[in-house]
Amino acid sequence: MYKCFYCKGNMEEGFTNYMLDLDGQFIIIKNVPCHKCTQCGEVSYSGAVMAKIEKIVEVFKTTLTEVAIVEFAA
Ligand SMILES: [Zn+2]
């Protein structure tokens, strides 16, 4: 069981929506697997998930789309 970095609460597996503001470009990645603190709501991502988020963001940066909403499990 993961412990929360901030409050030492229990981290449960779940999904969340990841939102990012890139200087006027907004990206929302839906249904990102995460661990979520049951006490304070802090969310953490595994290394593999972070790597995939970075890839999605890299692709998005090269487009001129102002807002992108993508499913994580694409
Ligand atoms: Zn917490």
N, CA, C, O and the ligand as a Tripos MOL2 file, in Angstrom:
@<TRIPOS>MOLECULE
protein
  297   295    75     0     0
PROTEIN
NO_CHARGES

@<TRIPOS>ATOM
      1 N           0.8370   -1.2030    0.0000 N.3       1 MET1
      2 CA          0.0000    0.0000    0.0000 C.3       1 MET1
      3 C           0.8730    1.2550    0.0000 C.2       1 MET1
      4 O           1.7760    1.3970    0.8250 O.2       1 MET1
      5 N           0.5900    2.1570   -0.9330 N.am      2 TYR2
      6 CA          1.3130    3.4200   -0.9830 C.3       2 TYR2
      7 C           0.8440    4.3410    0.1410 C.2       2 TYR2
      8 O          -0.3200    4.3130    0.5420 O.2       2 TYR2
      9 N           1.7700    5.1520    0.6380 N.am      3 LYS3
     10 CA          1.4080    6.1620    1.6300 C.3       3 LYS3
     11 C           1.5400    7.5450    0.9970 C.2       3 LYS3
     12 O           2.4350    7.8000    0.1920 O.2       3 LYS3
     13 N           0.6200    8.4280    1.3870 N.am      4 CYS4
     14 CA          0.6470    9.7820    0.8410 C.3       4 CYS4
     15 C           1.9050   10.5190    1.2940 C.2       4 CYS4
     16 O           2.2800   10.4660    2.4650 O.2       4 CYS4
     17 N           2.5430   11.1970    0.3620 N.am      5 PHE5
     18 CA          3.7580   11.9690    0.6260 C.3       5 PHE5
     19 C           3.4870   13.1090    1.6120 C.2       5 PHE5
     20 O           4.3600   13.4890    2.3920 O.2       5 PHE5
     21 N           2.2720   13.6460    1.5640 N.am      6 TYR6
     22 CA          1.9490   14.8370    2.3520 C.3       6 TYR6
     23 C           1.3680   14.5280    3.7170 C.2       6 TYR6
     24 O           1.7970   15.0830    4.7290 O.2       6 TYR6
     25 N           0.3730   13.6240    3.7360 N.am      7 CYS7
     26 CA         -0.3380   13.4140    5.0080 C.3       7 CYS7
     27 C          -0.2160   11.9830    5.5220 C.2       7 CYS7
     28 O          -0.7870   11.6460    6.5600 O.2       7 CYS7
     29 N           0.5020   11.1630    4.8240 N.am      8 LYS8
     30 CA          0.7020    9.7570    5.2070 C.3       8 LYS8
     31 C          -0.5940    8.9320    5.1770 C.2       8 LYS8
     32 O          -0.6680    7.8590    5.7760 O.2       8 LYS8
     33 N          -1.5910    9.4350    4.4870 N.am      9 GLY9
     34 CA         -2.8330    8.6900    4.3110 C.3       9 GLY9
     35 C          -2.6270    7.5610    3.3150 C.2       9 GLY9
     36 O          -1.5810    7.4600    2.6740 O.2       9 GLY9
     37 N          -3.6320    6.7240    3.1980 N.am     10 ASN10
     38 CA         -3.5530    5.6140    2.2490 C.3      10 ASN10
     39 C          -3.8310    6.0900    0.8260 C.2      10 ASN10
     40 O          -4.7320    6.8930    0.5840 O.2      10 ASN10
     41 N          -3.0360    5.5740   -0.1040 N.am     11 MET11
     42 CA         -3.2160    5.9030   -1.5110 C.3      11 MET11
     43 C          -3.9480    4.7440   -2.1880 C.2      11 MET11
     44 O          -3.4740    3.6080   -2.1780 O.2      11 MET11
     45 N          -5.0900    5.0410   -2.7660 N.am     12 GLU12
     46 CA         -5.8690    4.0140   -3.4490 C.3      12 GLU12
     47 C          -5.7130    4.1510   -4.9560 C.2      12 GLU12
     48 O          -5.5670    5.2520   -5.4880 O.2      12 GLU12
     49 N          -5.7490    3.0010   -5.6340 N.am     13 GLU13
     50 CA         -5.6870    3.0250   -7.0920 C.3      13 GLU13
     51 C          -6.9840    3.5840   -7.6590 C.2      13 GLU13
     52 O          -8.0740    3.3020   -7.1600 O.2      13 GLU13
     53 N          -6.8450    4.3680   -8.6940 N.am     14 GLY14
     54 CA         -8.0340    4.9350   -9.3140 C.3      14 GLY14
     55 C          -7.6720    5.6300  -10.6160 C.2      14 GLY14
     56 O          -6.6030    5.4180  -11.1890 O.2      14 GLY14
     57 N          -8.5930    6.4590  -11.0580 N.am     15 PHE15
     58 CA         -8.3750    7.2070  -12.2900 C.3      15 PHE15
     59 C          -8.6780    8.6710  -12.0350 C.2      15 PHE15
     60 O          -9.5200    9.0170  -11.2070 O.2      15 PHE15
     61 N          -7.9760    9.5190  -12.7630 N.am     16 THR16
     62 CA         -8.2200   10.9400  -12.6280 C.3      16 THR16
     63 C          -8.0710   11.6020  -13.9930 C.2      16 THR16
     64 O          -7.5980   10.9830  -14.9470 O.2      16 THR16
     65 N          -8.4780   12.8580  -14.0740 N.am     17 ASN17
     66 CA         -8.2730   13.6380  -15.2880 C.3      17 ASN17
     67 C          -7.0910   14.5690  -15.0620 C.2      17 ASN17
     68 O          -7.0660   15.3470  -14.1080 O.2      17 ASN17
     69 N          -6.1180   14.4740  -15.9520 N.am     18 TYR18
     70 CA         -4.8970   15.2650  -15.8280 C.3      18 TYR18
     71 C          -5.0550   16.5290  -16.6580 C.2      18 TYR18
     72 O          -5.3230   16.4470  -17.8560 O.2      18 TYR18
     73 N          -4.8950   17.6860  -16.0490 N.am     19 MET19
     74 CA         -5.0430   18.9500  -16.7780 C.3      19 MET19
     75 C          -3.7540   19.7380  -16.7630 C.2      19 MET19
     76 O          -3.0500   19.7920  -15.7540 O.2      19 MET19
     77 N          -3.4490   20.3550  -17.9060 N.am     20 LEU20
     78 CA         -2.1960   21.0790  -18.0270 C.3      20 LEU20
     79 C          -2.4220   22.3500  -18.8340 C.2      20 LEU20
     80 O          -3.0940   22.3290  -19.8660 O.2      20 LEU20
     81 N          -1.8630   23.4460  -18.3640 N.am     21 ASP21
     82 CA         -1.9360   24.7270  -19.0510 C.3      21 ASP21
     83 C          -0.5460   25.0290  -19.6010 C.2      21 ASP21
     84 O           0.3860   25.3090  -18.8470 O.2      21 ASP21
     85 N          -0.4210   24.9670  -20.9200 N.am     22 LEU22
     86 CA          0.8730   25.1860  -21.5610 C.3      22 LEU22
     87 C           0.8900   26.5610  -22.2160 C.2      22 LEU22
     88 O           0.8840   26.6780  -23.4420 O.2      22 LEU22
     89 N           0.9130   27.6000  -21.3830 N.am     23 ASP23
     90 CA          1.0270   28.9370  -21.9560 C.3      23 ASP23
     91 C          -0.0820   29.2280  -22.9680 C.2      23 ASP23
     92 O           0.1960   29.6590  -24.0870 O.2      23 ASP23
     93 N          -1.3030   28.9990  -22.5880 N.am     24 GLY24
     94 CA         -2.4240   29.2950  -23.4730 C.3      24 GLY24
     95 C          -2.9880   28.0820  -24.1840 C.2      24 GLY24
     96 O          -4.1010   28.1280  -24.7080 O.2      24 GLY24
     97 N          -2.2370   27.0080  -24.2050 N.am     25 GLN25
     98 CA         -2.7500   25.7420  -24.7350 C.3      25 GLN25
     99 C          -3.1580   24.8910  -23.5290 C.2      25 GLN25
    100 O          -2.4170   24.7520  -22.5560 O.2      25 GLN25
    101 N          -4.3470   24.3360  -23.6300 N.am     26 PHE26
    102 CA         -4.8260   23.5020  -22.5320 C.3      26 PHE26
    103 C          -4.9790   22.0700  -22.9990 C.2      26 PHE26
    104 O          -5.5270   21.7960  -24.0670 O.2      26 PHE26
    105 N          -4.4890   21.1800  -22.1900 N.am     27 ILE27
    106 CA         -4.6550   19.7650  -22.5100 C.3      27 ILE27
    107 C          -5.2880   19.0590  -21.3210 C.2      27 ILE27
    108 O          -4.8950   19.2450  -20.1690 O.2      27 ILE27
    109 N          -6.2680   18.2540  -21.6390 N.am     28 ILE28
    110 CA         -6.9340   17.4490  -20.6130 C.3      28 ILE28
    111 C          -6.8000   15.9890  -21.0350 C.2      28 ILE28
    112 O          -7.2440   15.5990  -22.1150 O.2      28 ILE28
    113 N          -6.1940   15.2070  -20.1880 N.am     29 ILE29
    114 CA         -6.0470   13.7800  -20.4700 C.3      29 ILE29
    115 C          -6.9850   13.0430  -19.5060 C.2      29 ILE29
    116 O          -6.8500   13.1200  -18.2850 O.2      29 ILE29
    117 N          -7.9360   12.3280  -20.1070 N.am     30 LYS30
    118 CA         -8.9680   11.6850  -19.2880 C.3      30 LYS30
    119 C          -8.5990   10.2620  -18.8890 C.2      30 LYS30
    120 O          -7.8840    9.5570  -19.6020 O.2      30 LYS30
    121 N          -9.1010    9.8690  -17.7450 N.am     31 ASN31
    122 CA         -8.9450    8.4970  -17.2530 C.3      31 ASN31
    123 C          -7.4930    8.0460  -17.1280 C.2      31 ASN31
    124 O          -7.1070    6.9740  -17.5940 O.2      31 ASN31
    125 N          -6.7070    8.8990  -16.4860 N.am     32 VAL32
    126 CA         -5.3050    8.5600  -16.2460 C.3      32 VAL32
    127 C          -5.2170    7.7050  -14.9810 C.2      32 VAL32
    128 O          -5.7160    8.1040  -13.9290 O.2      32 VAL32
    129 N          -4.5890    6.5400  -15.0770 N.am     33 PRO33
    130 CA         -4.4320    5.7050  -13.8750 C.3      33 PRO33
    131 C          -3.5540    6.4230  -12.8450 C.2      33 PRO33
    132 O          -2.5310    7.0130  -13.1930 O.2      33 PRO33
    133 N          -3.9580    6.3670  -11.5980 N.am     34 CYS34
    134 CA         -3.1910    7.0840  -10.5680 C.3      34 CYS34
    135 C          -3.3870    6.4050   -9.2160 C.2      34 CYS34
    136 O          -4.1640    5.4610   -9.0690 O.2      34 CYS34
    137 N          -2.6610    6.9180   -8.2490 N.am     35 HIS35
    138 CA         -2.9390    6.5990   -6.8570 C.3      35 HIS35
    139 C          -3.4380    7.8770   -6.2130 C.2      35 HIS35
    140 O          -2.8320    8.9390   -6.3630 O.2      35 HIS35
    141 N          -4.5430    7.7700   -5.4980 N.am     36 LYS36
    142 CA         -5.1630    8.9460   -4.9110 C.3      36 LYS36
    143 C          -5.2650    8.7800   -3.4070 C.2      36 LYS36
    144 O          -5.6910    7.7390   -2.9090 O.2      36 LYS36
    145 N          -4.8670    9.8220   -2.6930 N.am     37 CYS37
    146 CA         -4.9290    9.7920   -1.2340 C.3      37 CYS37
    147 C          -6.3770    9.8550   -0.7690 C.2      37 CYS37
    148 O          -7.1440   10.7080   -1.2160 O.2      37 CYS37
    149 N          -6.7480    8.9430    0.1340 N.am     38 THR38
    150 CA         -8.1250    8.9210    0.6300 C.3      38 THR38
    151 C          -8.3500   10.0490    1.6390 C.2      38 THR38
    152 O          -9.4950   10.3760    1.9530 O.2      38 THR38
    153 N          -7.2820   10.6400    2.1430 N.am     39 GLN39
    154 CA         -7.4280   11.7020    3.1460 C.3      39 GLN39
    155 C          -7.4060   13.0990    2.5350 C.2      39 GLN39
    156 O          -8.3070   13.8990    2.7910 O.2      39 GLN39
    157 N          -6.3810   13.4030    1.7240 N.am     40 CYS40
    158 CA         -6.2450   14.7810    1.2450 C.3      40 CYS40
    159 C          -6.4630   14.9090   -0.2600 C.2      40 CYS40
    160 O          -6.4770   16.0200   -0.7910 O.2      40 CYS40
    161 N          -6.6320   13.7830   -0.9500 N.am     41 GLY41
    162 CA         -6.9150   13.8590   -2.3800 C.3      41 GLY41
    163 C          -5.6930   14.0290   -3.2510 C.2      41 GLY41
    164 O          -5.8250   14.1590   -4.4680 O.2      41 GLY41
    165 N          -4.5070   14.0320   -2.6680 N.am     42 GLU42
    166 CA         -3.2710   14.1360   -3.4390 C.3      42 GLU42
    167 C          -3.1830   12.9610   -4.4170 C.2      42 GLU42
    168 O          -3.5050   11.8230   -4.0730 O.2      42 GLU42
    169 N          -2.7430   13.2580   -5.6350 N.am     43 VAL43
    170 CA         -2.6800   12.2480   -6.6790 C.3      43 VAL43
    171 C          -1.2330   12.0260   -7.0790 C.2      43 VAL43
    172 O          -0.4720   12.9830   -7.2230 O.2      43 VAL43
    173 N          -0.8450   10.7580   -7.2620 N.am     44 SER44
    174 CA          0.4950   10.4900   -7.7790 C.3      44 SER44
    175 C           0.4010    9.4940   -8.9280 C.2      44 SER44
    176 O          -0.5030    8.6610   -8.9850 O.2      44 SER44
    177 N           1.3670    9.6070   -9.8450 N.am     45 TYR45
    178 CA          1.3820    8.7670  -11.0340 C.3      45 TYR45
    179 C           2.6350    7.9040  -11.0310 C.2      45 TYR45
    180 O           3.6790    8.3030  -10.5140 O.2      45 TYR45
    181 N           2.5190    6.7220  -11.6130 N.am     46 SER46
    182 CA          3.6910    5.8620  -11.7430 C.3      46 SER46
    183 C           4.6110    6.4140  -12.8290 C.2      46 SER46
    184 O           4.2060    7.2670  -13.6190 O.2      46 SER46
    185 N           5.8450    5.9250  -12.8660 N.am     47 GLY47
    186 CA          6.8090    6.3730  -13.8630 C.3      47 GLY47
    187 C           6.3330    6.1270  -15.2780 C.2      47 GLY47
    188 O           6.5040    6.9760  -16.1540 O.2      47 GLY47
    189 N           5.7320    4.9640  -15.5070 N.am     48 ALA48
    190 CA          5.2540    4.6170  -16.8410 C.3      48 ALA48
    191 C           4.1280    5.5470  -17.2740 C.2      48 ALA48
    192 O           4.0500    5.9540  -18.4330 O.2      48 ALA48
    193 N           3.2560    5.8750  -16.3230 N.am     49 VAL49
    194 CA          2.1470    6.7800  -16.6250 C.3      49 VAL49
    195 C           2.6740    8.1820  -16.9230 C.2      49 VAL49
    196 O           2.2100    8.8360  -17.8570 O.2      49 VAL49
    197 N           3.6430    8.6440  -16.1290 N.am     50 MET50
    198 CA          4.2380    9.9640  -16.3590 C.3      50 MET50
    199 C           4.8850   10.0400  -17.7340 C.2      50 MET50
    200 O           4.7710   11.0480  -18.4320 O.2      50 MET50
    201 N           5.5720    8.9530  -18.1190 N.am     51 ALA51
    202 CA          6.2510    8.9160  -19.4140 C.3      51 ALA51
    203 C           5.2340    9.0380  -20.5450 C.2      51 ALA51
    204 O           5.4740    9.7270  -21.5360 O.2      51 ALA51
    205 N           4.0980    8.3620  -20.3850 N.am     52 LYS52
    206 CA          3.0770    8.4240  -21.4240 C.3      52 LYS52
    207 C           2.4260    9.8080  -21.4750 C.2      52 LYS52
    208 O           2.1320   10.3210  -22.5550 O.2      52 LYS52
    209 N           2.2050   10.4010  -20.3140 N.am     53 ILE53
    210 CA          1.6640   11.7650  -20.2700 C.3      53 ILE53
    211 C           2.6090   12.7130  -21.0050 C.2      53 ILE53
    212 O           2.1650   13.5480  -21.7940 O.2      53 ILE53
    213 N           3.9170   12.5850  -20.7470 N.am     54 GLU54
    214 CA          4.9000   13.4490  -21.4030 C.3      54 GLU54
    215 C           4.8580   13.3010  -22.9140 C.2      54 GLU54
    216 O           4.9720   14.2840  -23.6450 O.2      54 GLU54
    217 N           4.6940   12.0580  -23.3830 N.am     55 LYS55
    218 CA          4.6160   11.8090  -24.8290 C.3      55 LYS55
    219 C           3.3850   12.4850  -25.4240 C.2      55 LYS55
    220 O           3.4620   13.1220  -26.4750 O.2      55 LYS55
    221 N           2.2570   12.3410  -24.7480 N.am     56 ILE56
    222 CA          1.0150   12.9630  -25.2260 C.3      56 ILE56
    223 C           1.1980   14.4830  -25.2840 C.2      56 ILE56
    224 O           0.7860   15.1310  -26.2470 O.2      56 ILE56
    225 N           1.8200   15.0420  -24.2420 N.am     57 VAL57
    226 CA          2.0260   16.4890  -24.1790 C.3      57 VAL57
    227 C           2.9770   16.9440  -25.2960 C.2      57 VAL57
    228 O           2.7490   17.9830  -25.9160 O.2      57 VAL57
    229 N           4.0290   16.1780  -25.5510 N.am     58 GLU58
    230 CA          4.9730   16.5120  -26.6230 C.3      58 GLU58
    231 C           4.2650   16.6080  -27.9770 C.2      58 GLU58
    232 O           4.5000   17.5370  -28.7500 O.2      58 GLU58
    233 N           3.3970   15.6320  -28.2470 N.am     59 VAL59
    234 CA          2.6470   15.6260  -29.5060 C.3      59 VAL59
    235 C           1.7280   16.8390  -29.5660 C.2      59 VAL59
    236 O           1.6220   17.5090  -30.5940 O.2      59 VAL59
    237 N           1.0660   17.1090  -28.4420 N.am     60 PHE60
    238 CA          0.1170   18.2190  -28.3920 C.3      60 PHE60
    239 C           0.8100   19.5570  -28.6340 C.2      60 PHE60
    240 O           0.2460   20.4270  -29.2970 O.2      60 PHE60
    241 N           2.0190   19.7360  -28.1100 N.am     61 LYS61
    242 CA          2.7740   20.9860  -28.2520 C.3      61 LYS61
    243 C           3.0440   21.3370  -29.7090 C.2      61 LYS61
    244 O           3.1400   22.5110  -30.0660 O.2      61 LYS61
    245 N           3.1660   20.3100  -30.5500 N.am     62 THR62
    246 CA          3.4840   20.5390  -31.9560 C.3      62 THR62
    247 C           2.2380   20.9190  -32.7550 C.2      62 THR62
    248 O           2.3450   21.3610  -33.8990 O.2      62 THR62
    249 N           1.0740   20.7520  -32.1670 N.am     63 THR63
    250 CA         -0.1560   21.1720  -32.8340 C.3      63 THR63
    251 C          -0.4740   22.5970  -32.3980 C.2      63 THR63
    252 O           0.0920   23.0960  -31.4250 O.2      63 THR63
    253 N          -1.3790   23.2460  -33.1190 N.am     64 LEU64
    254 CA         -1.7530   24.5980  -32.7340 C.3      64 LEU64
    255 C          -3.1410   24.6230  -32.1100 C.2      64 LEU64
    256 O          -3.7970   25.6620  -32.0230 O.2      64 LEU64
    257 N          -3.5580   23.4470  -31.6820 N.am     65 THR65
    258 CA         -4.8680   23.3230  -31.0390 C.3      65 THR65
    259 C          -4.8510   24.0440  -29.6950 C.2      65 THR65
    260 O          -3.9120   23.9000  -28.9130 O.2      65 THR65
    261 N          -5.8920   24.8140  -29.4390 N.am     66 GLU66
    262 CA         -5.9270   25.5490  -28.1600 C.3      66 GLU66
    263 C          -6.3180   24.6600  -26.9930 C.2      66 GLU66
    264 O          -5.8020   24.7950  -25.8840 O.2      66 GLU66
    265 N          -7.2420   23.7500  -27.2680 N.am     67 VAL67
    266 CA         -7.7060   22.8450  -26.2150 C.3      67 VAL67
    267 C          -7.7460   21.4350  -26.7770 C.2      67 VAL67
    268 O          -8.3160   21.2000  -27.8430 O.2      67 VAL67
    269 N          -7.1540   20.5200  -26.0780 N.am     68 ALA68
    270 CA         -7.2140   19.1280  -26.4970 C.3      68 ALA68
    271 C          -7.7260   18.2880  -25.3360 C.2      68 ALA68
    272 O          -7.2940   18.4380  -24.1930 O.2      68 ALA68
    273 N          -8.6530   17.4060  -25.6600 N.am     69 ILE69
    274 CA         -9.1410   16.4550  -24.6600 C.3      69 ILE69
    275 C          -8.8760   15.0730  -25.2200 C.2      69 ILE69
    276 O          -9.4460   14.6940  -26.2430 O.2      69 ILE69
    277 N          -8.0310   14.3330  -24.5700 N.am     70 VAL70
    278 CA         -7.6740   13.0060  -25.0720 C.3      70 VAL70
    279 C          -7.8990   11.9480  -23.9960 C.2      70 VAL70
    280 O          -7.8040   12.2210  -22.7990 O.2      70 VAL70
    281 N          -8.1950   10.7540  -24.4450 N.am     71 GLU71
    282 CA         -8.3000    9.6290  -23.5370 C.3      71 GLU71
    283 C          -6.8950    9.0850  -23.3060 C.2      71 GLU71
    284 O          -6.1100    8.9560  -24.2450 O.2      71 GLU71
    285 N          -6.5850    8.7680  -22.0550 N.am     72 PHE72
    286 CA         -5.2610    8.2280  -21.7690 C.3      72 PHE72
    287 C          -5.0590    6.8880  -22.4680 C.2      72 PHE72
    288 O          -4.0250    6.6530  -23.0940 O.2      72 PHE72
    289 N          -6.0430    6.0260  -22.3570 N.am     73 ALA73
    290 CA         -5.9460    4.6840  -22.9380 C.3      73 ALA73
    291 C          -6.3040    4.7360  -24.4100 C.2      73 ALA73
    292 O          -7.3610    4.2580  -24.8210 O.2      73 ALA73
    293 N          -5.4240    5.3160  -25.1940 N.am     74 ALA74
    294 CA         -5.6860    5.4410  -26.6300 C.3      74 ALA74
    295 C          -4.9690    4.3300  -27.3870 C.2      74 ALA74
    296 O          -5.0630    4.2590  -28.6120 O.2      74 ALA74
    297 ZN         -2.7390   12.7120    1.6470 Zn       75 ZN75
@<TRIPOS>BOND
     1     1     2 1
     2     2     3 1
     3     3     4 2
     4     3     5 am
     5     5     6 1
     6     6     7 1
     7     7     8 2
     8     7     9 am
     9     9    10 1
    10    10    11 1
    11    11    12 2
    12    11    13 am
    13    13    14 1
    14    14    15 1
    15    15    16 2
    16    15    17 am
    17    17    18 1
    18    18    19 1
    19    19    20 2
    20    19    21 am
    21    21    22 1
    22    22    23 1
    23    23    24 2
    24    23    25 am
    25    25    26 1
    26    26    27 1
    27    27    28 2
    28    27    29 am
    29    29    30 1
    30    30    31 1
    31    31    32 2
    32    31    33 am
    33    33    34 1
    34    34    35 1
    35    35    36 2
    36    35    37 am
    37    37    38 1
    38    38    39 1
    39    39    40 2
    40    39    41 am
    41    41    42 1
    42    42    43 1
    43    43    44 2
    44    43    45 am
    45    45    46 1
    46    46    47 1
    47    47    48 2
    48    47    49 am
    49    49    50 1
    50    50    51 1
    51    51    52 2
    52    51    53 am
    53    53    54 1
    54    54    55 1
    55    55    56 2
    56    55    57 am
    57    57    58 1
    58    58    59 1
    59    59    60 2
    60    59    61 am
    61    61    62 1
    62    62    63 1
    63    63    64 2
    64    63    65 am
    65    65    66 1
    66    66    67 1
    67    67    68 2
    68    67    69 am
    69    69    70 1
    70    70    71 1
    71    71    72 2
    72    71    73 am
    73    73    74 1
    74    74    75 1
    75    75    76 2
    76    75    77 am
    77    77    78 1
    78    78    79 1
    79    79    80 2
    80    79    81 am
    81    81    82 1
    82    82    83 1
    83    83    84 2
    84    83    85 am
    85    85    86 1
    86    86    87 1
    87    87    88 2
    88    87    89 am
    89    89    90 1
    90    90    91 1
    91    91    92 2
    92    91    93 am
    93    93    94 1
    94    94    95 1
    95    95    96 2
    96    95    97 am
    97    97    98 1
    98    98    99 1
    99    99   100 2
   100    99   101 am
   101   101   102 1
   102   102   103 1
   103   103   104 2
   104   103   105 am
   105   105   106 1
   106   106   107 1
   107   107   108 2
   108   107   109 am
   109   109   110 1
   110   110   111 1
   111   111   112 2
   112   111   113 am
   113   113   114 1
   114   114   115 1
   115   115   116 2
   116   115   117 am
   117   117   118 1
   118   118   119 1
   119   119   120 2
   120   119   121 am
   121   121   122 1
   122   122   123 1
   123   123   124 2
   124   123   125 am
   125   125   126 1
   126   126   127 1
   127   127   128 2
   128   127   129 am
   129   129   130 1
   130   130   131 1
   131   131   132 2
   132   131   133 am
   133   133   134 1
   134   134   135 1
   135   135   136 2
   136   135   137 am
   137   137   138 1
   138   138   139 1
   139   139   140 2
   140   139   141 am
   141   141   142 1
   142   142   143 1
   143   143   144 2
   144   143   145 am
   145   145   146 1
   146   146   147 1
   147   147   148 2
   148   147   149 am
   149   149   150 1
   150   150   151 1
   151   151   152 2
   152   151   153 am
   153   153   154 1
   154   154   155 1
   155   155   156 2
   156   155   157 am
   157   157   158 1
   158   158   159 1
   159   159   160 2
   160   159   161 am
   161   161   162 1
   162   162   163 1
   163   163   164 2
   164   163   165 am
   165   165   166 1
   166   166   167 1
   167   167   168 2
   168   167   169 am
   169   169   170 1
   170   170   171 1
   171   171   172 2
   172   171   173 am
   173   173   174 1
   174   174   175 1
   175   175   176 2
   176   175   177 am
   177   177   178 1
   178   178   179 1
   179   179   180 2
   180   179   181 am
   181   181   182 1
   182   182   183 1
   183   183   184 2
   184   183   185 am
   185   185   186 1
   186   186   187 1
   187   187   188 2
   188   187   189 am
   189   189   190 1
   190   190   191 1
   191   191   192 2
   192   191   193 am
   193   193   194 1
   194   194   195 1
   195   195   196 2
   196   195   197 am
   197   197   198 1
   198   198   199 1
   199   199   200 2
   200   199   201 am
   201   201   202 1
   202   202   203 1
   203   203   204 2
   204   203   205 am
   205   205   206 1
   206   206   207 1
   207   207   208 2
   208   207   209 am
   209   209   210 1
   210   210   211 1
   211   211   212 2
   212   211   213 am
   213   213   214 1
   214   214   215 1
   215   215   216 2
   216   215   217 am
   217   217   218 1
   218   218   219 1
   219   219   220 2
   220   219   221 am
   221   221   222 1
   222   222   223 1
   223   223   224 2
   224   223   225 am
   225   225   226 1
   226   226   227 1
   227   227   228 2
   228   227   229 am
   229   229   230 1
   230   230   231 1
   231   231   232 2
   232   231   233 am
   233   233   234 1
   234   234   235 1
   235   235   236 2
   236   235   237 am
   237   237   238 1
   238   238   239 1
   239   239   240 2
   240   239   241 am
   241   241   242 1
   242   242   243 1
   243   243   244 2
   244   243   245 am
   245   245   246 1
   246   246   247 1
   247   247   248 2
   248   247   249 am
   249   249   250 1
   250   250   251 1
   251   251   252 2
   252   251   253 am
   253   253   254 1
   254   254   255 1
   255   255   256 2
   256   255   257 am
   257   257   258 1
   258   258   259 1
   259   259   260 2
   260   259   261 am
   261   261   262 1
   262   262   263 1
   263   263   264 2
   264   263   265 am
   265   265   266 1
   266   266   267 1
   267   267   268 2
   268   267   269 am
   269   269   270 1
   270   270   271 1
   271   271   272 2
   272   271   273 am
   273   273   274 1
   274   274   275 1
   275   275   276 2
   276   275   277 am
   277   277   278 1
   278   278   279 1
   279   279   280 2
   280   279   281 am
   281   281   282 1
   282   282   283 1
   283   283   284 2
   284   283   285 am
   285   285   286 1
   286   286   287 1
   287   287   288 2
   288   287   289 am
   289   289   290 1
   290   290   291 1
   291   291   292 2
   292   291   293 am
   293   293   294 1
   294   294   295 1
   295   295   296 2
@<TRIPOS>SUBSTRUCTURE
     1 MET1         2 RESIDUE 1 A MET
     2 TYR2         6 RESIDUE 1 A TYR
     3 LYS3        10 RESIDUE 1 A LYS
     4 CYS4        14 RESIDUE 1 A CYS
     5 PHE5        18 RESIDUE 1 A PHE
     6 TYR6        22 RESIDUE 1 A TYR
     7 CYS7        26 RESIDUE 1 A CYS
     8 LYS8        30 RESIDUE 1 A LYS
     9 GLY9        34 RESIDUE 1 A GLY
    10 ASN10       38 RESIDUE 1 A ASN
    11 MET11       42 RESIDUE 1 A MET
    12 GLU12       46 RESIDUE 1 A GLU
    13 GLU13       50 RESIDUE 1 A GLU
    14 GLY14       54 RESIDUE 1 A GLY
    15 PHE15       58 RESIDUE 1 A PHE
    16 THR16       62 RESIDUE 1 A THR
    17 ASN17       66 RESIDUE 1 A ASN
    18 TYR18       70 RESIDUE 1 A TYR
    19 MET19       74 RESIDUE 1 A MET
    20 LEU20       78 RESIDUE 1 A LEU
    21 ASP21       82 RESIDUE 1 A ASP
    22 LEU22       86 RESIDUE 1 A LEU
    23 ASP23       90 RESIDUE 1 A ASP
    24 GLY24       94 RESIDUE 1 A GLY
    25 GLN25       98 RESIDUE 1 A GLN
    26 PHE26      102 RESIDUE 1 A PHE
    27 ILE27      106 RESIDUE 1 A ILE
    28 ILE28      110 RESIDUE 1 A ILE
    29 ILE29      114 RESIDUE 1 A ILE
    30 LYS30      118 RESIDUE 1 A LYS
    31 ASN31      122 RESIDUE 1 A ASN
    32 VAL32      126 RESIDUE 1 A VAL
    33 PRO33      130 RESIDUE 1 A PRO
    34 CYS34      134 RESIDUE 1 A CYS
    35 HIS35      138 RESIDUE 1 A HIS
    36 LYS36      142 RESIDUE 1 A LYS
    37 CYS37      146 RESIDUE 1 A CYS
    38 THR38      150 RESIDUE 1 A THR
    39 GLN39      154 RESIDUE 1 A GLN
    40 CYS40      158 RESIDUE 1 A CYS
    41 GLY41      162 RESIDUE 1 A GLY
    42 GLU42      166 RESIDUE 1 A GLU
    43 VAL43      170 RESIDUE 1 A VAL
    44 SER44      174 RESIDUE 1 A SER
    45 TYR45      178 RESIDUE 1 A TYR
    46 SER46      182 RESIDUE 1 A SER
    47 GLY47      186 RESIDUE 1 A GLY
    48 ALA48      190 RESIDUE 1 A ALA
    49 VAL49      194 RESIDUE 1 A VAL
    50 MET50      198 RESIDUE 1 A MET
    51 ALA51      202 RESIDUE 1 A ALA
    52 LYS52      206 RESIDUE 1 A LYS
    53 ILE53      210 RESIDUE 1 A ILE
    54 GLU54      214 RESIDUE 1 A GLU
    55 LYS55      218 RESIDUE 1 A LYS
    56 ILE56      222 RESIDUE 1 A ILE
    57 VAL57      226 RESIDUE 1 A VAL
    58 GLU58      230 RESIDUE 1 A GLU
    59 VAL59      234 RESIDUE 1 A VAL
    60 PHE60      238 RESIDUE 1 A PHE
    61 LYS61      242 RESIDUE 1 A LYS
    62 THR62      246 RESIDUE 1 A THR
    63 THR63      250 RESIDUE 1 A THR
    64 LEU64      254 RESIDUE 1 A LEU
    65 THR65      258 RESIDUE 1 A THR
    66 GLU66      262 RESIDUE 1 A GLU
    67 VAL67      266 RESIDUE 1 A VAL
    68 ALA68      270 RESIDUE 1 A ALA
    69 ILE69      274 RESIDUE 1 A ILE
    70 VAL70      278 RESIDUE 1 A VAL
    71 GLU71      282 RESIDUE 1 A GLU
    72 PHE72      286 RESIDUE 1 A PHE
    73 ALA73      290 RESIDUE 1 A ALA
    74 ALA74      294 RESIDUE 1 A ALA
    75 ZN75       297 GROUP 0 **** ****
